[in-house]
Amino acid sequence: MGDVGEAVRRDEAIAYVARHGTVVQRARLGALVEGTPPDEAVLDAWRADRNRDGGWHARPADEDAAPGPQPLPSTLLATLRALGDAWEMEIGVRPEVRTGLLWVVGRQRPADGAFVDAARTGSGGLEAGSAHGEEEREPMLWTAAALATLDTWVSGVPAFNDARTRAYEWLCRNVQSWVDQPPRAAWLAASAALLRERSGSARVSLPLAQLTARLDDPGRTMNARELAELVISLVGAGLPATEPPASLALVRLARMQRADGALATGNEDAVEGTLAGLRALMLATLPVRGT
């Protein structure tokens, strides 16, 4: 890890988010860098898209448009994002978080344990580069993302154990070749397997070697946020940052910093990429240098 000569210019990355981030993104940065709790105005902004059913709705493409006659439906993508924001702001298990988690569990199919988004928003926000409406990929992406959220918030909470176990077992049954899966689904499922191996209940071998092969292949591109979330997921599940595939992802990530300080490639949300990159690098204790 110490051989990563392209150490990230931490201050420039922080300044980029401070300049360009929304109020919630800046609050996530403050919690990450300084441990600063969000104020009530930030929490109001976080709650702004929350529906009465406990989920969050997606923002309309035209945010200045007049509201329609019916409220926008809650979506799995928007709710998972809101719960992720809450975790990064370190606000604890507020009532809105609890009802959001229950809303997510309500999206699990009783028949097999997979998660689906009834609002049919597509999986594009979860998987950069995947084609919209690829129905065979969406259950894998939703299930992996929902399981990661539940593992983050309620690992060890008995009331959620059944939902988490059924989701994990569905992933294991439906993954034939990890290397052929959409990247985010593969590493989220890998981190879930890692957590369960540590608890003695894993039923499949970890696909870490196949994820490593993906990172070793120059023909398989990944953006900064994907690389950062791979590190966050696997290191958070107990994989040392000095071991592949996390170590390879960090090397790639450290080389992506732009002249303006952002950790991002050309076609992704630069603020989200930079926030994820900073979190991954701090989690992995990668040395950073000032500007």
C-alpha positions as CSV (number, residue, x, y, z in Angstrom):
1,M,0.0,0.0,0.0
2,G,2.9,2.3,0.7
3,D,4.0,1.9,-2.9
4,V,1.1,4.0,-4.1
5,G,3.2,7.0,-5.2
6,E,0.2,9.0,-6.5
7,A,-1.0,9.8,-3.0
8,V,-4.2,11.7,-3.0
9,R,-4.1,15.5,-2.5
10,R,-6.6,15.3,0.4
11,D,-7.1,19.0,1.0
12,E,-7.9,19.6,-2.7
13,A,-10.4,16.7,-2.7
14,I,-12.1,18.1,0.4
15,A,-12.2,21.6,-1.1
16,Y,-13.8,20.3,-4.2
17,V,-16.7,18.8,-2.3
18,A,-17.1,21.9,-0.1
19,R,-17.3,24.1,-3.3
20,H,-19.6,21.9,-5.4
21,G,-21.6,19.7,-3.0
22,T,-25.2,20.0,-1.9
23,V,-26.1,20.7,1.8
24,V,-26.4,17.0,2.5
25,Q,-23.1,16.2,0.6
26,R,-21.3,18.8,2.6
27,A,-22.7,17.4,5.8
28,R,-21.4,14.0,4.9
29,L,-18.0,15.5,4.3
30,G,-18.1,17.3,7.7
31,A,-19.0,14.0,9.5
32,L,-16.2,12.2,7.6
33,V,-13.4,14.7,8.0
34,E,-14.3,16.5,11.3
35,G,-16.9,14.3,13.0
36,T,-19.3,17.3,12.8
37,P,-23.0,16.3,13.3
38,P,-25.6,17.7,10.9
39,D,-27.8,20.6,12.0
40,E,-31.5,20.7,11.6
41,A,-31.4,22.4,8.3
42,V,-29.4,19.6,6.9
43,L,-31.8,17.0,8.3
44,D,-34.7,18.9,6.8
45,A,-33.0,18.7,3.4
46,W,-32.4,15.0,3.9
47,R,-36.0,14.4,4.8
48,A,-37.4,16.6,1.9
49,D,-38.0,13.7,-0.5
50,R,-39.4,11.3,2.1
51,N,-42.9,9.9,1.7
52,R,-45.4,8.9,4.3
53,D,-44.9,5.3,3.5
54,G,-41.4,5.5,5.0
55,G,-39.5,5.4,1.6
56,W,-37.9,8.2,-0.4
57,H,-38.9,9.3,-3.9
58,A,-36.6,10.2,-6.7
59,R,-36.2,13.9,-7.6
60,P,-37.9,14.8,-10.9
61,A,-35.7,15.6,-13.8
62,D,-37.1,19.2,-13.8
63,E,-37.0,20.2,-10.2
64,D,-38.7,23.5,-10.9
65,A,-41.8,21.9,-12.4
66,A,-45.1,22.2,-10.6
67,P,-46.0,19.2,-8.5
68,G,-48.3,16.7,-10.1
69,P,-51.7,15.7,-8.7
70,Q,-50.3,12.5,-7.1
71,P,-47.2,12.3,-4.9
72,L,-44.1,10.7,-6.5
73,P,-43.8,7.0,-5.5
74,S,-41.1,5.8,-3.2
75,T,-38.3,4.0,-5.0
76,L,-35.7,1.5,-3.8
77,L,-32.9,3.5,-5.3
78,A,-33.9,6.8,-3.6
79,T,-34.5,5.1,-0.3
80,L,-31.2,3.2,-0.3
81,R,-29.4,6.5,-1.2
82,A,-31.1,8.3,1.7
83,L,-30.2,5.6,4.2
84,G,-26.6,5.7,2.9
85,D,-26.5,9.5,3.4
86,A,-27.9,9.0,6.9
87,W,-25.2,6.5,7.7
88,E,-22.4,8.8,6.4
89,M,-23.8,11.8,8.4
90,E,-23.7,9.5,11.5
91,I,-27.2,10.5,12.6
92,G,-28.0,7.2,14.3
93,V,-31.2,5.1,14.1
94,R,-33.8,7.9,14.0
95,P,-37.4,7.1,13.4
96,E,-37.0,8.0,9.7
97,V,-34.1,5.5,9.4
98,R,-36.1,2.8,11.1
99,T,-39.1,3.2,8.9
100,G,-36.9,3.5,5.8
101,L,-35.3,0.1,6.7
102,L,-38.7,-1.4,7.1
103,W,-39.8,0.0,3.7
104,V,-36.7,-1.6,2.1
105,V,-37.5,-5.0,3.7
106,G,-41.0,-4.6,2.3
107,R,-39.5,-4.7,-1.2
108,Q,-38.3,-8.3,-0.7
109,R,-40.1,-11.0,-2.7
110,P,-41.7,-13.5,-0.3
111,A,-41.2,-16.3,-2.8
112,D,-37.4,-16.3,-3.1
113,G,-35.8,-13.5,-1.0
114,A,-34.7,-11.2,-3.9
115,F,-35.3,-7.5,-3.7
116,V,-37.2,-5.7,-6.5
117,D,-38.2,-2.1,-7.1
118,A,-42.0,-2.0,-7.7
119,A,-41.6,1.6,-9.0
120,R,-39.5,0.3,-12.0
121,T,-37.0,3.0,-11.9
122,G,-34.3,0.9,-13.6
123,S,-30.9,0.1,-12.1
124,G,-28.9,2.9,-13.8
125,G,-28.3,4.7,-10.5
126,L,-26.8,1.6,-9.0
127,E,-24.7,0.4,-12.0
128,A,-22.8,2.7,-14.2
129,G,-22.8,1.4,-17.8
130,S,-25.5,-1.1,-17.4
131,A,-28.4,-0.9,-19.9
132,H,-31.6,0.5,-18.6
133,G,-34.3,-2.2,-18.2
134,E,-32.1,-5.2,-18.2
135,E,-34.5,-7.3,-16.1
136,E,-32.1,-10.2,-15.6
137,R,-29.6,-7.8,-13.9
138,E,-31.9,-5.8,-11.8
139,P,-32.7,-8.3,-9.1
140,M,-29.0,-9.0,-8.6
141,L,-28.3,-5.3,-8.3
142,W,-31.2,-4.5,-6.0
143,T,-30.6,-7.5,-3.8
144,A,-26.9,-6.9,-3.4
145,A,-27.5,-3.2,-2.6
146,A,-30.4,-3.8,-0.2
147,L,-28.4,-6.5,1.6
148,A,-25.4,-4.1,1.9
149,T,-27.7,-1.5,3.5
150,L,-29.2,-3.9,5.9
151,D,-25.8,-5.3,6.8
152,T,-24.6,-1.7,7.5
153,W,-27.5,-0.7,9.7
154,V,-29.0,-3.8,11.4
155,S,-26.3,-6.5,11.4
156,G,-27.0,-8.6,14.5
157,V,-30.6,-7.2,15.0
158,P,-32.7,-10.3,15.2
159,A,-35.8,-8.8,13.6
160,F,-33.9,-8.3,10.3
161,N,-31.9,-11.6,10.4
162,D,-34.4,-13.5,8.2
163,A,-34.5,-10.9,5.5
164,R,-30.7,-10.7,5.4
165,T,-30.3,-14.4,5.3
166,R,-32.8,-15.0,2.6
167,A,-31.3,-12.2,0.4
168,Y,-27.8,-13.7,0.8
169,E,-29.0,-17.2,0.0
170,W,-30.7,-15.9,-3.1
171,L,-27.5,-14.3,-4.3
172,C,-25.6,-17.5,-3.7
173,R,-28.1,-19.5,-5.7
174,N,-28.2,-17.1,-8.6
175,V,-24.5,-16.3,-9.1
176,Q,-23.0,-18.7,-11.6
177,S,-19.9,-16.8,-12.4
178,W,-19.0,-13.8,-10.2
179,V,-16.7,-12.3,-12.9
180,D,-19.6,-12.0,-15.3
181,Q,-21.8,-10.1,-12.9
182,P,-22.2,-6.3,-12.9
183,P,-19.3,-5.0,-10.9
184,R,-21.3,-3.5,-8.0
185,A,-23.4,-6.6,-7.5
186,A,-20.3,-8.8,-7.5
187,W,-18.4,-6.9,-4.7
188,L,-21.4,-6.3,-2.6
189,A,-22.2,-9.9,-2.7
190,A,-18.6,-10.7,-2.0
191,S,-18.6,-8.5,1.1
192,A,-21.8,-10.2,2.3
193,A,-20.1,-13.6,1.9
194,L,-17.1,-12.3,3.8
195,L,-19.3,-11.2,6.7
196,R,-21.0,-14.5,6.8
197,E,-17.7,-16.5,6.5
198,R,-16.5,-14.6,9.6
199,S,-19.7,-15.6,11.4
200,G,-19.3,-19.2,10.3
201,S,-22.4,-19.3,8.1
202,A,-21.0,-18.7,4.6
203,R,-22.1,-21.3,2.1
204,V,-19.9,-20.4,-0.9
205,S,-16.3,-19.5,-1.4
206,L,-15.5,-15.9,-1.8
207,P,-15.3,-14.5,-5.3
208,L,-12.3,-12.3,-4.5
209,A,-10.0,-14.0,-7.0
210,Q,-12.5,-13.2,-9.8
211,L,-12.8,-9.6,-8.6
212,T,-9.0,-9.3,-8.6
213,A,-9.0,-10.6,-12.2
214,R,-11.5,-7.9,-13.2
215,L,-9.2,-5.2,-11.7
216,D,-6.1,-6.7,-13.4
217,D,-7.8,-6.5,-16.8
218,P,-7.1,-3.1,-18.4
219,G,-10.0,-3.7,-20.7
220,R,-12.5,-3.5,-17.8
221,T,-12.9,0.1,-16.8
222,M,-14.3,1.2,-13.5
223,N,-15.1,4.8,-12.4
224,A,-13.8,6.3,-9.2
225,R,-17.0,5.8,-7.3
226,E,-17.2,2.1,-8.2
227,L,-13.6,1.6,-7.1
228,A,-14.2,3.5,-3.8
229,E,-17.3,1.5,-3.0
230,L,-15.5,-1.7,-3.7
231,V,-12.9,-0.8,-1.1
232,I,-15.5,0.5,1.4
233,S,-17.6,-2.6,1.1
234,L,-14.8,-5.2,1.3
235,V,-12.7,-3.4,3.9
236,G,-15.8,-2.7,6.0
237,A,-16.5,-6.4,5.9
238,G,-13.1,-7.2,7.3
239,L,-10.8,-7.7,4.2
240,P,-7.4,-6.0,4.8
241,A,-6.9,-3.0,2.5
242,T,-3.4,-4.4,1.8
243,E,-4.9,-7.5,0.1
244,P,-6.4,-7.7,-3.4
245,P,-8.8,-6.8,-4.8
246,A,-9.1,-3.8,-2.4
247,S,-5.4,-3.0,-2.7
248,L,-5.6,-3.0,-6.5
249,A,-8.7,-0.8,-6.4
250,L,-6.9,1.7,-4.2
251,V,-4.0,1.9,-6.6
252,R,-6.4,2.7,-9.5
253,L,-8.3,5.2,-7.4
254,A,-5.3,7.2,-6.3
255,R,-4.4,7.7,-9.9
256,M,-7.7,9.2,-10.8
257,Q,-7.5,12.6,-9.1
258,R,-8.1,15.4,-11.4
259,A,-6.4,18.8,-11.5
260,D,-9.3,20.4,-9.7
261,G,-9.0,17.9,-6.8
262,A,-12.0,15.7,-7.7
263,L,-11.7,11.9,-7.6
264,A,-13.7,11.2,-10.7
265,T,-13.8,10.1,-14.3
266,G,-15.5,12.1,-17.0
267,N,-18.9,10.5,-17.0
268,E,-19.7,10.3,-13.3
269,D,-21.0,12.6,-10.5
270,A,-17.7,14.1,-9.4
271,V,-18.9,15.1,-5.9
272,E,-20.2,11.6,-5.2
273,G,-17.0,10.1,-6.6
274,T,-14.8,12.3,-4.5
275,L,-16.8,11.7,-1.3
276,A,-16.6,7.9,-1.9
277,G,-12.9,8.2,-2.7
278,L,-12.1,10.1,0.5
279,R,-14.1,7.6,2.6
280,A,-12.3,4.6,1.0
281,L,-8.9,6.1,1.4
282,M,-9.5,7.1,5.0
283,L,-11.0,3.7,5.8
284,A,-7.9,2.1,4.3
285,T,-5.6,4.5,6.1
286,L,-3.8,5.3,2.8
287,P,-1.3,8.1,3.3
288,V,-2.4,11.3,1.8
289,R,-0.6,14.5,1.3
290,G,-1.6,18.2,1.6
291,T,-1.8,20.6,-1.2
